[in-house]
Amino acid sequence: MANIGKSISIKGDLTGNEDIVIEGTVEGKVDLPAGQLTVGSHGTVKGEVHAKSVVVVGRVRGNVTGAERVEIQGTGIVEGDVSAPRLVVAEGATLNGSIQTGKKEASSAPAHPPTGSAEVRKVG
């Protein structure tokens, strides 16, 4: 696991295949297709994030994509769109952007969702 400390500032793309904890500042795209990215409580990422798993305790300004999971903890702030099969947003977290969860559906899905009817009964 790699650790980017509080006093470290990186400008440019960050790629790799291991887990990374960011406590400093990264300005650029972060791409960890086989690893977990943790943005620590002092960490800031300004750019797109793609990782197998993403945990945000600090701040991300940019779109976040998790191949398996994205978690935004209570102190986490995400300013961008989030896409992942599983999303956890803790109470107190901030998410300003759109959310896309679940697996991509096959193109054979119906164009319109099925409609149904409901019956309301008065009891008593």
C-alpha positions in Angstrom: 0.0 0.0 0.0 1.3 3.4 -1.0 0.7 6.5 1.2 0.7 10.1 -0.1 1.3 12.2 3.1 -0.4 15.5 4.1 2.5 17.6 2.9 2.7 16.0 -0.5 1.1 17.7 -3.6 1.0 15.9 -6.9 0.0 17.6 -10.2 -0.5 15.0 -12.9 -2.1 11.6 -13.5 -1.6 8.9 -10.9 -1.9 5.2 -12.0 -1.1 1.9 -10.5 -2.2 -1.6 -9.4 -2.0 -1.3 -5.7 -3.9 0.3 -2.9 -3.2 4.0 -2.2 -4.1 6.3 0.7 -4.1 10.0 -0.2 -3.7 12.4 2.7 -2.2 15.2 0.6 -3.4 16.8 -2.6 -3.6 15.2 -6.1 -4.6 17.3 -9.1 -5.1 15.0 -12.1 -6.7 11.7 -13.0 -6.3 8.8 -10.5 -6.6 5.3 -12.1 -6.3 2.2 -10.0 -8.1 -0.6 -11.9 -7.1 -3.3 -9.4 -6.7 -1.4 -6.2 -8.5 0.6 -3.5 -8.2 4.3 -3.3 -8.7 5.9 0.1 -8.9 9.7 0.2 -8.0 10.3 3.8 -9.4 13.0 6.2 -6.8 15.5 5.0 -6.8 14.3 1.4 -8.0 16.2 -1.6 -8.3 14.9 -5.2 -9.1 17.3 -8.0 -9.8 15.2 -11.1 -11.5 12.0 -12.2 -11.2 8.9 -10.0 -11.3 5.3 -11.4 -10.6 2.4 -9.0 -11.7 -1.0 -8.1 -12.9 0.4 -4.8 -13.1 4.0 -3.5 -13.4 5.3 0.0 -13.8 9.0 0.5 -13.1 10.4 4.0 -11.8 13.8 2.7 -12.7 15.6 -0.5 -13.0 14.7 -4.2 -13.8 17.3 -6.9 -14.4 15.2 -10.0 -16.3 12.2 -11.2 -15.8 9.0 -9.1 -16.1 5.5 -10.7 -15.7 2.3 -8.6 -15.7 -1.0 -10.4 -16.9 -2.8 -7.3 -17.8 -0.2 -4.7 -17.8 3.5 -3.6 -18.1 4.6 0.0 -18.4 8.2 1.2 -17.9 8.4 4.9 -19.5 10.9 7.2 -16.8 13.6 6.7 -16.5 12.8 3.0 -17.3 15.4 0.3 -17.7 14.4 -3.4 -18.4 17.1 -6.0 -19.1 15.1 -9.1 -20.9 12.2 -10.5 -20.6 8.8 -8.8 -20.9 5.4 -10.6 -20.5 2.0 -9.0 -22.5 -1.3 -8.6 -22.6 -0.6 -4.8 -22.7 2.8 -3.1 -22.5 3.6 0.6 -23.2 7.2 1.7 -22.9 7.7 5.5 -25.0 10.2 7.4 -23.2 13.6 7.3 -21.5 12.9 3.9 -21.9 15.4 1.1 -22.6 14.3 -2.5 -23.2 16.9 -5.2 -23.7 15.1 -8.5 -25.6 12.4 -10.1 -25.6 8.7 -9.0 -25.5 5.6 -11.1 -25.6 2.3 -9.3 -26.2 -1.3 -10.2 -24.9 -3.3 -13.1 -25.3 -2.2 -16.6 -28.4 -3.8 -18.1 -28.3 -5.8 -21.3 -29.5 -4.0 -24.5 -32.4 -6.4 -24.6 -34.1 -4.7 -21.7 -37.6 -3.3 -22.6 -37.7 0.3 -23.7 -40.5 1.1 -21.3 -40.7 -0.3 -17.7 -43.8 -2.5 -17.1 -46.8 -0.7 -15.7 -49.1 -2.0 -13.0 -52.1 -1.1 -11.1 -52.8 -0.6 -7.4 -55.9 -0.9 -5.4 -56.6 1.3 -2.3 -59.0 0.1 0.3 -60.4 2.0 3.2 -60.1 0.0 6.4 -62.5 0.6 9.4 
